[in-house]
């Protein structure tokens, strides 16, 4: 019998299941608390662990040119339960990894119930976990129970927990056409930490603006789910709702042209301007200011690429507005995902501010390893930011920028993408040594980032997790 005190994991979704598995594999007893079926949710339909409530796709499995595929590979390398069960329950989906959702959940449930160091308790944890639980992983996902959410609010402050995502699209900086766009802050204001050229500006003439407004109003939109309600509030109205309020609304809101001069044609005043603000410390991602939306993804890509300068935009994330409980993690969590206000609590999964099945499970995997090391009296640093897992953790715990004019919370959930990785310190070239351009350059850059990630993960495993490296 193990003499190590148990770690309590609250939430039996993908992150909680993965965390529990990694803890048990490291010899640490786990008590996994899952409130279903004692208390159901509006989204779940079974009592199985790791139930997939939306899509059955884990997205691309391409580990060379796709960041989520690279994350798949890293998780497989670290003996992920979620990836093993996904692979065993795969269904045809081209280059994507899709699963039989019932078979997948059943496999995860069976594996954890058969693990002798894991005890699964079907109960709701109301409020904060009991004080005698000295090590707790909270992995309650975007549908955290109201009592627990309220308790976390009291610990961290009301601005530290969001109940709805008001998400603006995020664009890869190197896909913006700077022959049409330019850098400038409104009225050239520097502001705290600013230079007077802190925004990328995309100009529109009157005809372009009127066509854009019409497209927003006519575009196909996603309806709120019945249990989400209609969470519109000042400061995060969907852009299409603003457009419906009158053709000039956006020109006097997020698209106002005042205080801006087109660097490419100073004599012509723009009729409207779309501004993009740096979104990460690396400067590789820019968000479209004020562009939260309920447009369907295909419509967003089509309509937003009509904006001058964004014709070839690559989106790291598209916009949305939906129910999602998540922490303002850069403010309230430390680099190992512990709650600064109460370090016995560590968080994992979507509640930390990541998007997607794979990303949630990946954070659960890492938190499981970090907590196991802590139980053994050791310290485990997260993997380097050059890996997919490290880049994702870096975004959650500090890679994001909070600008003064963005208000008290500008942190937003994110899928893993190459824009979160540190830039390469070299420019990839062709086999003949020639400089690459266009699509060839983009693919070569992704391949090089993936190769760097694989090498750096191996080095980290060897030095930090020798057992996992064997």
Secondary structure, DSSP 8 states (H G I E B T S, - for coil): ---S--EEEE--SHHHHHHHHHHHHTT--EEEEE-TTTS--SS--S--TT---S-SEEEE--TTT-HHHHHHHHHHHTT-HHHHHHHHTEE--TTEEEE-HHHHHHHHHHHHHH-TTEEEEE----SS--TT--SEEE--GGG--HHHHHHHHHHH-GGGEEEEEEEEEEEEGGGS-TTT-EE--GGG---TT--S--EEEEEE-HHHHHHHHHHHHHS-B----GGG-----TT---HHHHHHT-TTTGGGTTT--TT---TT-TTS--SEEEEEEE-BTTS-EEEEEEEE--B-HHHHHHHHTTSTT-TT--EEE--EEEEEEEE-HHHHB-TTSEETTEEEEEE-GGGGSB-SHHHHHHHHHHHHHHHHHHHTT-------TTSHHHHHHHIIIIIB---GGG-S-----B---GGGS---SS--B-TTS-B--HHHHHHHHHHHHHHHHHHHHHHHHHHH-HHHH-
